[in-house]
Structures are given as C-alpha cells and as structure tokens.
Amino acid sequence: MIEAELSRSVARWCPGATGVAGAAKLSGGASQETWRFDIVHPDGLIGAILRRSPKGYGAAPTRAAGLAAEAQLMQLAYEAGVPSPRVMHVLTPEDDLGTGFIMQRIEGETIARKILRDEEFAAARPLLARQIGDVLAGLHKLPLHKLPELRRMTAAKEVDEFERDYRSLNWPKPVFELALRWLRDHDPGPSAEETLVHGDFRNGNLIIGADGIRAVLDWELAHLGDPMEDLGWVCVNSWRFGEIDKPVGGFGSREELFAGYEAAGRKVDPPRVKFWEVMGTLRWGIMCGGMMQRFREGPDHSMERAMIGRRASETEIDLLRLLAPRGS
Amino acid sequence: MQDEPTPIELTKSVADFLRNEITPLISGHQAFKLRVAINILDLVTRQLTREEGSDAAEVERLRALLGMDGSLIELNRTLAMRIAKGEIDLATPGLAEHLWQTTMDKLAVDQPNYASYKRELSRGG
C-alpha cells in the first residue's frame, strides 16, 4: 500500500505529522501518476498531491522536463505570485516512492466541460480569458537565471519533431501534410525574445474555482522558447470543448486574452500566436495518432486510448478551418 | 455471400443492449468505460454504414486530382507525398474541395457531434 510509504515520508519532513489517510489514484492527467492524500496532523488534515514518475509511460517522454524540473518551476511560479501549488517535498530515494514530488492540494475543478457548463463557474467564466493572459504574462516573466535546465525549442525544431512523429505513424494524412507545409512556409523565425514556455497551458490543466484560476498544473512540457507558443496553444479548438466561437479555452476572445497579457506589461505578436495555434492543432492531431500507436503496440490497450486515436480527424477539420476556410 | 443479419445490424443490437439494459445497472468508473464501449460500437456501426460509399467517392476524386489509378491507400500516399514536395497545394484546382469532403466523411464516422463538424455541416456539407 502506498499509504505506508507516504506515512514514513511525511514523518521525515512534515513536523508533527502522524501519518496519511485517504490515498487515491486520480484519473485524468493521462501521462503522469498522480495521487491525492491527506497528511494527518494534530492541527487538522493537510490536503496533498503526489506526482511521481509513470514508469515507462508518458505523453512525450523524450520531451518531458522531468519531475524535478517540474517541482522547481511550480515553486518558482508560486513564489512569483503565479497561481500554483506550493511544493512541499521532492522525493528522495529513502522515500521509496519513485521519483517525483509532493505538493499542496488546491481545491477546485479541472474538468473542462464542468468549468464551461456548471452554474458554479458562471461568474468566473467571462473573466477567464483575460485572467489567462495575466497568468501567462506572469509565467513568461519568471527570471531565466532561476530556471532549471530546460530544452530550448524553436518553431523549426518543433515542426521537425512533429514531422518525424507523423512519418513514424506510416499512415498518410494529406491534411497533416498540408499543415506541415504551411508551417514550414510561414515559420516566423526564432523569437526575438526567449522565455519560459509552459508548453501545455490549456483548459483542462488549470484548477478553476468560483473566483477564477487557482493553479496552473502539468508543467512537464515546459521549455525555453517563443512565449507566443503558450498563447497559441490555449486557443487550439480542441481545448474549447464545443464553445468554438470563444477561442480562449471556450471562455472568451483573443482580444481579452491579449488585453490581459499586455496589461501585465508584456507584448503580443498576433501573427505568431496564429502560427502557434496551427502548430498546436497539428500537435494534438499527431498526439492522437501516437495514442493509436500505443494502443496497438501496448502497454496501454484501453478502449479510451483507442478512441483518442479516432480524434485525429477533429484536428483535421480544425486545420482546414484555419488554412482553407470555406466561405460563410 | 454471408447471411443476414448484417454486421451493421448485429453491432447495433449489441450497442442497444448495452445502452438500454446494462447502463442503468452500472456506476462509477465502470459506467464511464461502458459509455466508451458503446461509443466504439456506435462508431463501428457508422463506419460500416458509410465507408463503402465514401471510400468509392474518395478514390474517384483522387484519380481525377492525381491523374493516376491505384488503391485508396496508394492514392493517399501519393497525394501526401506530392503535398509534402509542394507539387500540389491549395491553389491546385480540386484539392481544397477534396480535403474538405474527405474530412467531413471522416467526422461523420468519428465524431458527428464535434462542434466544428456541425458548424461546417450547417453550411451545406
């Protein structure tokens, strides 16, 4: 039982802790193992989350920043006032829990469809597009010299990687070819400014409460690169969950996103954002193809994974809407 | 020639059984998995219903576009290669229409409730 290891671990670094309770593996967050549990303490229960290495199973293992870097980034964000959980402990070998970290549990909702439909979030929804701009600006302002070692990415390198991933699927997709070609022809070149890029900032990776954004999660794809990448990714249609006329996560307009970003003292480059939106749409499509491959070759032979493979066509229609729109 | 009922009718009968008689009995994660299973059977039913017609039309369009003959997969590989090389692009007559029609036919099977698809369908296919 994981509770035995967790109890021994918390006793070492949480003064007064007498054990843990209610450990449960969380669904969602498909690429890392995440557990919730409570630290039992004389002052009351302390809500906590364990993130640990998935053991041969991840969305993009070669691209992951690593859990140690993830912990460091979340802590930096927390200290800079970007909504983020406080990191309580980085796992060590004597914890016998694998590699990873334990962080404060923040209550709220991450399921995008609930955030977009439930009454509880009705007051927060109209504010979120602008708030996302503000949070992204804060994240892009984190001082480079404090960041852990991270991959350095450019648009050209990402296109190369996607092309390699796509070709490895060995299944011709003319719409993906068109998108790859468009990306090569419209590459804006290296960004004048290099910042931290979250890499997976979208509806679904944010903890939302009635008051708005409470935390940014899933830092595993963080890297250095063009800050406009995050603004483009958050606009990818797949993260609008049906609210297709509200590009920013189904919450609001690009104008609101940009206004929030610029009010926080940073500049937006709209053509670059559009470029990254196309890139992001293709990226999710290729990831769907990867899910198909992993379903077929194991280790995860689940129906859910099989069905994600059949969602690549969603990104094809979205790419056509971006690159070859039909008259309205 | 195989006997009846057809695969479409058989698959649909299983999906309907799971949907109408098993769903009310199950909760939690198993209910989620059951919904996924029913979605898969519905997808298979849609594909069995539509694939023959949409594949035949796709082959016809590809022959005209590429000026050659071949199987559906061969023709798609050729189209993919020519787009990659820049020999065919959106300025090529018929390409955009072909990609749109092919993609709409895929969505009709994969995700007919996808909002972008429904929007494009309301434009008239």
Contacts between the chains, C-beta under 8 A, distances in Angstrom:
chain1	res1	chain2	res2	distance
A	27	B	29	7.2
A	172	B	73	7.2
A	172	B	76	4.3
A	172	B	77	4.7
A	172	B	79	7.2
A	172	B	80	3.9
A	173	B	80	6.8
A	174	B	76	6.6
A	174	B	79	4.9
A	174	B	80	5.2
A	174	B	83	5.7
A	174	B	99	6.1
A	174	B	102	7.6
A	175	B	99	5.6
A	175	B	103	6.3
A	177	B	79	7.9
A	177	B	80	4.7
A	177	B	83	4.0
A	177	B	84	5.1
A	178	B	83	5.5
A	178	B	89	7.7
A	178	B	90	7.3
A	178	B	99	7.0
A	180	B	84	7.0
A	181	B	83	6.1
A	181	B	84	6.7
A	181	B	86	6.6
A	181	B	89	7.2
A	237	B	116	6.2
A	240	B	115	7.7
A	242	B	115	4.5
A	243	B	115	7.7
A	244	B	115	4.6
A	244	B	116	5.9
A	244	B	119	6.5
A	303	B	33	6.7
A	303	B	36	4.7
A	303	B	37	5.9
A	303	B	40	6.0
A	304	B	33	7.8
A	304	B	36	5.6
A	306	B	40	7.0
A	307	B	36	6.0
A	307	B	39	6.4
A	307	B	40	6.3
A	307	B	43	7.7
A	310	B	43	6.5
A	310	B	110	4.7
A	310	B	111	7.5
A	311	B	110	6.9
A	311	B	111	6.7
A	313	B	103	6.5
A	313	B	106	4.0
A	313	B	107	5.5
A	313	B	110	4.6
A	313	B	111	6.9
A	314	B	107	7.3
A	314	B	110	7.3
A	314	B	111	5.7
A	314	B	114	5.2
A	314	B	116	7.1
A	314	B	117	7.9
A	316	B	103	4.9
A	316	B	106	6.9
A	317	B	103	5.1
A	317	B	104	7.5
A	317	B	107	5.7
A	317	B	114	7.1
A	317	B	116	4.9
A	317	B	117	5.8
A	317	B	120	6.7
A	318	B	116	5.7
A	320	B	96	7.9
A	320	B	99	6.1
A	320	B	100	6.0
A	320	B	103	5.8
A	321	B	116	6.0
A	321	B	120	7.5
A	323	B	90	7.2
A	324	B	90	5.6
A	324	B	96	4.6
A	324	B	99	6.8
A	324	B	100	7.2
A	326	B	100	6.8
A	326	B	120	7.1
A	326	B	123	6.2
A	328	B	123	7.4
